[in-house]
């Protein structure tokens, strides 16, 4: 018998596991303890980014597999998992199209008073993985020029980060948070690099909060515009950064229903691969999305805005940031964020 503990905010996973007679315990986002795992004899732990998966959580448990229904795995202590021979998996790329949509929508919002001005701008994409490649695809469909910075990719239009920061009018970040290796991303946009960004440029961070020096962004708020979805020290986020950002959202750029279903499917496929569980992974049939004229910026903006309500979300965050217990509000907002289906279809990659 396989015993699972799963986050309640992972759609359809419970139903799929029950079809195969698995024993299931559920927990609210981030709310599970070492004692819970020991008492339930949990073998398979399926979480989201709000749960720190480390020695404190897993020591003396029967857990042999952990998965996260999110792209980033910074909340996993990989060294500990390897030491204990615990298998791990992240749903990398599952919500990438949702994040790419967020980028396109927020860029259009920033230039909503003069779309002709947008047509002459150059976008710098830092990180050309699942998300960055989709952003590039949509920008190309829109007829907007872009360049890339990704030292791990051998592709055209790939430039040094300092050149990109100086040259581009819009900068969007799509990188994991890393502290080691040849190209660590922690504080990648530090004080010196933020200073070389051209005046009146737009910076969008939907990757991880700690890739930017948030204090330095605030210090440059009189000459830069920025849109922030990911924050250092979530849910205890910087209220001055919230106030000064053009758009402030609570780490929901990737929260489409499509992305959540993709993550569930990917986790089930991994369980089938490793443990031959024969879970049903063929239930996520997405309807073909309507063709949209990507060069008609006004219609594109109106269509995306109607579906995603990003501006309403930002207004809510800005209204509540100075109230007591905002950290609780932030987590509840993410947990209960309304389901929506993606509008755009990217044909460059599967996920």
N, C-alpha and C positions, 0 to 999 in steps of 0.2 A: 504493500500500500504506500502511495506517495502522499506526503503531508505538505501542504502549501500554506504559507502566510502571504497574503497579497494586499496591496494598497487598494482601497475601495474606489479610487479615482482612475482605475484602468478599465475602460469599457469592454464588456463582453468576456473578459478573461474568466471571471467566476463561472459564467454559464458554460463556457467551453470546457473547463476543468470538471464541472459537475457532470457533463455528458459522459466523461470517461471515469466517473466514480472516484474522483480524487477527494481526499479529505482537505477541507479548506477552512482557514481562519482568516478573517479580514481585519484590517486596521485602518484608521483614518491617517491621512498623510503625515508621515513622520512620527506617528504615535505608536511605537512598538518598542519593547525593551528586551534585554538579554533574558530576563526572567520569563517573558512571554514565549520566546523561542524555545527555551529549555522545557517549560511546562507543556508545550504543545508537541514537542519532538519534531519541530519543523525541519524539513529537509530542503525545501525549495522556497526561497524568499524573493518575491517580486515587488519592487519598490519604485519610488520616484525620487527626484533630486532632493526632496526635503528630508530624506533619511540618511544619516551618516552610517555607512556600512564599514565597520572597523572592528578592532579587537574588543572594544567595550561592548559592542552589540553582539558579536558572534562567539566570543570565548566560551568554551565548554558546551556549545550547542551541537546539534546533528546536521546543521546546514551544510550542504555540499554544492549548492548552486545558488547564485544570486544574479538577478537581472534588474535592470532599470528601464522603465518605459520612457526614457528620455535620451537625448543625444549625448549630453555630457556625462562623464563618469568621475568628475572631480570629487564627488561624495563617496567614492569607493577608495578604501585603502588597498591599493593594488599589491603593494609589497606584502601586506598581511595575508591577503587572499592567496597569493602565490606560495607563501610560506606554509600555509595550511592546506594547500592543494584544493582550494575551493574554486570551482569553475565560476566564471563571471561573464556577463554579456550586457552590452548597451545597444539600444535601438538606434544606432547611428544612421542619420538620414531620414528617419521616419517622418519628422515634422518639417523637413527642409523647405518644401514648397510653401508651407504656411508662413515661414519666416521670410521667404523671398517676396511673397505677397505683401507682407507688412512693410518691407523696405520700399517697394514700389508705391504703395499707398501713402506712406509718410513723406516720400520725396514729392509726390504730387501735391500733398497738403502744403508743404513748405513753399511751393511755387504756384499755388492756386490762383493768385492774383495776376500772374503773368506767365502763362505757359510758354509763350514765345521765348522768354528768357531761359527757360529750362532747356529748350532745344539746342542752345549754344553752350551748355555746361558740359564739363567732363567729370565722370564719376571714377573714383578710385576704390577698387574692391580689394580689401586686405584679407586674404584667405580665399582659396579657390577650390574648396571641397564641395560637398553636397549642396550647401546653401549658396556659396559664392558663385558657383557655376550657373545656378538657376537665376540669380540676380543678373548675371551677365547675359543670359539668354533673353530675359524679359527686356533689358535695356536695349539689346540689339533689335528686338521686335519693335521697340518704341522709337528707334532711330537716334538713340542717345549714345554718345561716345563714352568709352570707359577704358581704363587700364587696370592692371592687376599687380599685386605684390604677393607672391607666395614662393618662398625660397625652396619649398619642397616639390614644386612643379616645374617641368620643362615645357613651357608653352610660350606662344607669342604674346607680345604686349605685357611681359612680366618685368616689372621695374623694381629698383631699390625703394625701400619704404620712404626714405627722406625725399627722394625725387617725387614720389607719389603725393606726399603730404604738401609739398610746395606747389605742385602742378595742378592739383584737382580742386574743383569747386564743391564737390560732394564726396564724402569719404564714408564708407560703410565697412564695418568690422565683422568678419565671419571666421573667427579663430577659436580654438580651444584654449583653456587656461592651463599653461604649463610653466614650471619653475626650473626645469632642468633641460639638458640637451643643447644642441648647437644654436637653436633659435627659440629660447624661452619667450613666452608671451606675457608673463606677469609684468605689469607696468610698461607694456610696450609703448604706449603713448604716454611718455613721461613729460616732465616739465619742458625739457629741451625740444622734444618733438612737437608738442602742442604749440610751442612758440612759433614754429616754422610753418604751421598751417596758415594759408592765406586769409586775409581779412574777409569777413562775410561768408566764409565757407560754412557748409552744413556737415556735421559729423553725426553718424548714426551708430549707436552701439546696441546690438541685439545679440552679442556673443556671451561675454562674461564681464561683470563689473570691474574686476581687478586687472583687466588689461589696460585700463585708463587711469591716469592720475585725476581722480574726481575733484580734488581741491584745486588743481591747476585749471581744470575746465571752468570751474566757477570763477576763478581769477580772470579768465579770458571771456567771460560771458558778455562783455560789452562789445566784442568784435567777432565772436563766433556764434553760430546757432547750433544747437545740438538736440538730438532726439535720443532718449534713453529708455531702454526696456530691461536692461540687466544692470545690477547695482552691486557695489561692494557691500558685504555684510548684510545681505538680505536675511530677514525682513526689516532689519533696522537700517533703513536707507537714509541717505543724506537729504534732509529737507530743503537745504539751499539749492541742491542740484535739481530737486523736483521743481522748485519755484522758478528757477532760471531756464529750465529746459523748454523748448518749443512744444514737445510732447513728452509726457512721462507716463509710462505704462508698467504694470507690475509683473514683468517677466512672463508675458502672455503672447509674444509674437508667434510662437509655435503652437498655440493652443487651438488648433482646428480639430474638428471631429475626425477628419480624414487622417491627420497626423497621429491621433490617439489610436485609431483603428490600425494604422500601419504598424505602430509599436506593438500592439497586441499580437498582430499576425507574425511579426518578426520574432517575438519571444516564443510563441508557440512553435514556429519552425525550428528554432534553436533547441527547444526541448525535444522535439521529434528527432532531430539530428543526433543529439547527445544520448538520449535515453529511450528512443524508439517508443514514445508515448502514444503515437497515432492520434494526435489531437487534430481537430478539424480546423484547417487553416484557409479554407476556400470559401469563406462566407462574406468577404469584403468586396462586394461588387460596387464600384463607384460609377455613377451615371456620367456620361460624356458631358463635359461642360460646354456651355454655349460659346461660340466664336465671338471674340471681342476685338474690335479695331484698336489695336494697341497704340496707334498713332493719333487717335482722337483722345487727347489727354483729359478733356472735360468729362466725356462720357465714361472713360475708364475710372477716373476719380470718383464719380458719382456712383458707379456700380460697386466698386470696392468699398466705399464708405457705407453704403446701404447695408452691405453684408456684415462688415466687421466692427463698426461702432468704435473704432480706435479713439476718436476724438472725445466721445462721451466717457470712455474709460479714463483717458488722461484728465479730463475735467474732474472726474470723481476723485482720482488720486490727489490732484492739486488741492481740492476742497478739503480733503480729510487728513492731509499730511501733518498738520499741526495739532491734531486732536490726540487725546490720550489713547494709549494702547493701539497705536497705528500698526505695530508689528502684527497684532492679531487680525486687524482689518486687512492687511496686505496678504496674509496667508489665506484668509477666508475668501478674499476676492479671487485669488488664483484657483483655489479649490472649486469654487462655485461659478467659475467663468462660463458663460453660456456656450453651448455647442453651436458651431456654425460649420457649414461646408465651404471648402475652398472654391474660389471663382475661376482662377487661372489654371491652365494646364501647361506644364513644361514638358517638352518632348526631348530634352537633352539627356536625361537620366531616368532610370526607373523610379527612384525614390526622391 
